[in-house]
Amino acid sequence: MHFRAIKNDNVLLCFEKGSWLQVTNLIFGRITNGYLTVSEWFKGDCRGIENKEMTHVKTALKMVLKGRGTQMKYGKIIGKGNTATVYEWEEGTVLKLFVNGYPKNAVEREFLNAKAINGMNFAKPKAYEIICCEEQMGIIYDRVEGETLLDWVLKTGDLQGCAEYMATLHKTIVQNRVSHVPDYREFLKSNILNAPSANLMEQEEVLEILDRLKDGDTLCHGDFHPGNILLSNGLTMVIDFMNVCHGDFLYDVARTVFLVEYTPVPTDADDRETLLRFKKILADLYLIEMNVTREMIQDYLSVIIAARVGECPNEYRGVR
């Protein structure tokens, strides 16, 4: 049996082949583009269906949502990260398959964020659906070609060019306005409160700074750095929408500076001191291209640094 399951505010189910397609057609008498809404099944709305048939379909759906019995076929690996592997999928698309045990709510958050910005005016892959594959969840995206800007700058050493690529793309992102995505201040506050072994006095001071930061409806990517930018024939595109939010654009600039300059380099990395120096220079060049000074983002940066401890508590293990 070959099928796909999609989870959003409503649960949608599509069967491409097999007897279940006949059953669902018989029950509902309608399928739009191969999909049908099934959230009603869990609300007891049987639409005149006999209880025995409804129980049968509910059981099948639960098996799908738990990932049992799926027989997905995907192609070769295109890319691999800490949380997901990207595979070839159907024509023009890829499957971003998250590691086994990755939080379901995090996958759903990325999908909802990606769907919320699908129609906005900047270069990005379009998100289509969530699927369940055995014990893992994944998202279907447009397939995009190119190398990461991180690989490009490590290969070329062109820090100025990298900063220009970053700023040009980032400016197109923050021109968009959005409200139906998380508030950046809630994201920061949650991570500040979740920080292990936090000093309560320091925590209160950081929360006071956070309260003073500006609100806003600017679209913030939340994870904008060279590793999440693809470059092909001089054109850039941003990927990875897990931390999309709305707020003041200076937050997103500060977040990028943090990710570029402040995230650690492993102690056993080759030429570690050179990499640390390059990170600082790239952050400075990026700020110049964005027409932002360090003074303008200092409060944002202070809060981001404090919140990072709760967001990634193991990030500095093995780092001096």
C-alpha positions in Angstrom: 0.0 0.0 0.0 1.4 3.4 -0.9 0.0 6.5 0.7 0.8 9.8 2.3 -0.4 11.5 5.5 -0.5 15.2 6.0 -1.0 16.9 9.3 -2.0 20.6 9.7 -4.9 22.2 11.7 -6.9 19.4 10.1 -5.6 16.0 9.2 -5.6 15.2 5.6 -5.1 11.8 4.1 -4.2 10.7 0.5 -4.1 7.2 -0.8 -2.4 6.9 -4.2 -3.2 3.2 -4.7 -4.9 0.3 -3.0 -8.3 -0.7 -1.5 -8.4 2.1 1.0 -8.9 4.6 -1.8 -12.1 2.7 -2.8 -13.2 2.6 0.8 -12.8 6.4 1.3 -14.4 7.1 -2.0 -17.4 5.0 -0.9 -17.7 6.7 2.4 -17.3 10.3 1.5 -18.2 10.2 -2.2 -15.7 13.0 -2.8 -12.0 13.5 -3.0 -10.4 16.8 -4.1 -7.1 16.5 -5.9 -6.7 13.2 -4.2 -7.2 14.5 -0.7 -10.0 14.4 1.8 -10.5 15.9 5.2 -10.6 13.4 7.9 -10.5 15.5 11.1 -14.3 14.9 11.4 -13.6 11.2 12.0 -12.2 12.1 15.4 -15.1 14.3 16.3 -17.7 11.5 15.9 -19.2 13.0 12.7 -19.7 9.8 10.8 -21.9 11.4 8.1 -24.3 8.5 8.3 -21.6 5.9 8.1 -22.2 2.6 10.0 -20.1 2.4 13.2 -18.4 -0.7 12.0 -17.1 1.0 8.9 -16.1 4.1 10.8 -14.1 2.1 13.3 -12.3 0.4 10.4 -11.3 3.7 8.8 -10.3 5.3 12.1 -8.0 2.3 12.8 -6.4 2.7 9.4 -5.8 6.4 9.9 -4.3 5.9 13.3 -1.9 3.4 11.8 -0.9 6.0 9.2 -0.4 8.7 11.7 1.8 6.5 13.8 3.8 5.6 10.7 3.0 1.9 10.7 2.8 0.1 7.4 4.0 2.9 5.2 6.2 1.9 2.3 7.7 5.2 1.1 10.2 5.2 -1.7 12.7 8.0 -1.9 15.8 8.6 -3.9 19.4 9.4 -3.2 20.6 11.6 -0.4 21.0 15.3 -1.4 22.1 16.7 1.9 22.4 15.7 5.6 22.3 17.7 8.8 22.0 17.2 12.5 18.2 16.9 12.6 17.2 15.8 9.1 18.4 14.2 5.8 17.2 15.5 2.5 16.3 12.9 -0.2 15.2 13.1 -3.8 11.4 12.7 -4.0 9.0 13.1 -6.8 9.8 15.3 -9.8 10.9 18.7 -8.8 10.6 18.0 -5.1 12.7 16.7 -2.1 11.8 15.0 1.1 13.3 16.6 4.3 13.1 13.5 6.6 13.7 14.3 10.3 15.7 11.9 12.5 13.8 9.3 14.4 12.4 10.8 17.6 12.6 14.4 16.5 9.7 16.2 18.2 6.5 16.1 16.2 5.5 19.6 17.2 8.8 21.0 15.9 8.2 19.4 12.5 4.7 20.8 12.4 6.0 24.2 13.4 8.4 24.3 10.6 5.7 23.2 8.1 3.2 25.8 9.3 5.9 28.5 9.2 6.9 27.5 5.7 3.3 27.4 4.5 2.7 30.9 6.1 5.4 32.4 4.0 5.0 30.4 0.8 3.5 33.4 -1.1 5.9 36.1 0.2 8.3 37.9 -2.1 11.7 36.4 -1.6 13.6 33.4 -2.9 12.8 30.1 -1.1 11.6 26.6 -1.7 7.8 26.1 -1.4 6.5 23.7 1.2 3.8 21.2 0.2 3.0 18.6 2.9 4.0 16.7 5.9 4.4 12.9 5.5 4.8 10.0 7.9 7.4 7.5 6.9 7.7 4.5 9.3 8.8 6.1 12.6 9.9 9.4 11.1 8.2 12.6 9.9 9.2 14.7 6.9 8.3 17.7 4.8 8.0 17.8 1.0 9.7 20.9 -0.4 10.5 22.2 -3.9 13.9 20.9 -5.1 16.4 23.7 -5.4 19.9 23.4 -6.8 23.2 25.0 -5.6 25.8 24.9 -2.9 25.4 26.5 0.5 26.9 29.9 0.9 29.0 28.4 3.8 30.6 25.9 1.4 31.2 28.7 -1.1 32.9 31.1 1.3 35.1 28.4 2.8 36.1 27.4 -0.8 36.7 31.0 -2.1 37.6 32.9 1.1 35.5 35.8 -0.3 34.1 37.2 2.9 33.1 40.5 1.3 31.2 38.6 -1.4 29.5 36.4 1.2 28.4 39.5 3.2 26.9 41.0 0.1 25.0 37.9 -0.8 23.7 37.6 2.8 22.6 41.2 3.1 20.9 41.4 -0.4 18.8 38.3 0.4 18.1 39.3 4.0 16.8 42.8 3.0 14.3 41.1 0.7 13.1 38.9 3.6 12.6 41.7 6.2 10.6 43.8 3.7 7.7 41.4 4.3 5.1 41.8 7.0 3.5 38.9 8.9 1.5 38.3 12.0 0.4 34.6 11.9 3.7 33.2 13.0 5.2 33.2 16.5 6.4 36.4 18.2 10.2 36.5 18.6 9.9 37.7 22.1 7.9 34.6 23.2 10.6 32.5 21.6 13.4 34.3 23.5 11.4 34.3 26.8 10.7 30.6 26.6 14.4 29.8 26.1 15.5 32.2 28.9 13.2 30.5 31.3 14.3 27.1 30.2 18.0 27.8 30.6 19.6 25.2 33.0 21.2 26.5 36.2 20.2 30.0 35.4 21.1 32.7 37.9 17.7 34.2 38.9 19.0 37.7 39.3 20.7 37.7 35.9 17.6 36.1 34.4 15.4 38.9 35.7 17.8 41.5 34.3 17.7 39.8 30.8 13.9 39.6 31.0 13.7 43.3 31.8 15.8 44.0 28.7 13.6 41.8 26.6 10.5 43.7 27.8 12.0 46.9 26.4 12.7 45.5 22.9 10.5 46.6 20.1 7.4 44.7 18.9 6.8 44.5 15.2 5.3 42.6 12.2 8.5 42.3 10.2 9.1 38.7 9.0 12.2 37.4 10.7 13.8 34.2 9.5 15.3 33.4 12.9 18.1 31.2 11.5 19.6 33.2 8.7 23.3 32.3 8.2 25.5 31.0 5.3 24.6 27.4 6.0 21.0 28.1 5.3 21.5 30.0 2.1 21.9 28.3 -1.2 23.9 29.8 -4.1 23.5 28.9 -7.7 24.7 31.0 -10.7 24.9 34.1 -8.6 21.4 33.8 -7.2 20.6 33.1 -3.5 17.7 31.3 -1.8 17.0 30.8 1.9 16.0 27.5 3.5 15.1 26.1 7.0 12.0 27.8 8.5 11.9 26.3 12.0 12.5 29.6 13.8 10.4 31.9 11.6 8.8 34.6 13.7 7.6 38.2 13.6 9.1 41.2 15.3 11.6 44.0 14.8 14.1 43.6 12.0 17.0 44.4 14.3 16.2 41.1 16.1 16.8 39.1 12.9 20.0 41.0 12.2 21.3 40.4 15.7 20.3 36.8 15.5 22.4 36.5 12.3 25.4 38.2 13.9 25.1 35.7 16.8 24.9 32.7 14.6 27.8 33.9 12.4 30.2 35.2 15.1 29.3 33.7 18.5 28.5 30.1 17.8 31.4 27.9 18.9 34.1 26.3 16.7 35.1 22.9 17.9 38.5 22.8 19.7 39.8 20.2 17.4 38.9 22.1 14.2 41.7 22.7 11.7 43.0 26.3 11.9 40.5 27.2 14.6 41.9 30.6 15.3 41.6 31.6 11.6 38.0 30.4 11.5 37.2 32.5 14.6 38.8 35.5 13.0 36.9 35.0 9.8 33.6 34.7 11.7 34.1 38.1 13.4 35.1 39.7 10.1 32.1 38.3 8.2 29.8 39.5 11.0 31.3 43.0 10.7 31.0 43.1 6.9 27.4 41.8 7.0 26.5 44.6 9.5 28.0 47.2 7.2 26.0 45.9 4.2 22.8 45.9 6.3 23.5 49.5 7.4 23.3 48.5 11.1 25.8 49.2 13.9 26.6 47.0 16.8 25.2 49.6 19.2 21.8 49.2 17.4 21.7 45.5 18.2 23.4 45.3 21.5 20.3 44.8 23.7 19.0 42.2 21.2 22.3 40.4 21.2 22.5 40.3 25.0 19.1 38.6 25.2 19.9 36.2 22.3 23.1 35.1 24.0 21.2 34.5 27.3 18.4 32.6 25.5 20.7 30.4 23.6 21.6 28.5 26.8 18.1 27.3 27.0 17.7 26.8 23.2 20.9 24.7 22.8 22.2 23.7 26.3 24.9 21.4 24.9 26.3 23.7 22.3 29.4 24.6 24.2 30.5 21.1 25.2 34.0 20.4 24.2 34.7 24.1 23.5 37.2 26.2 25.5 
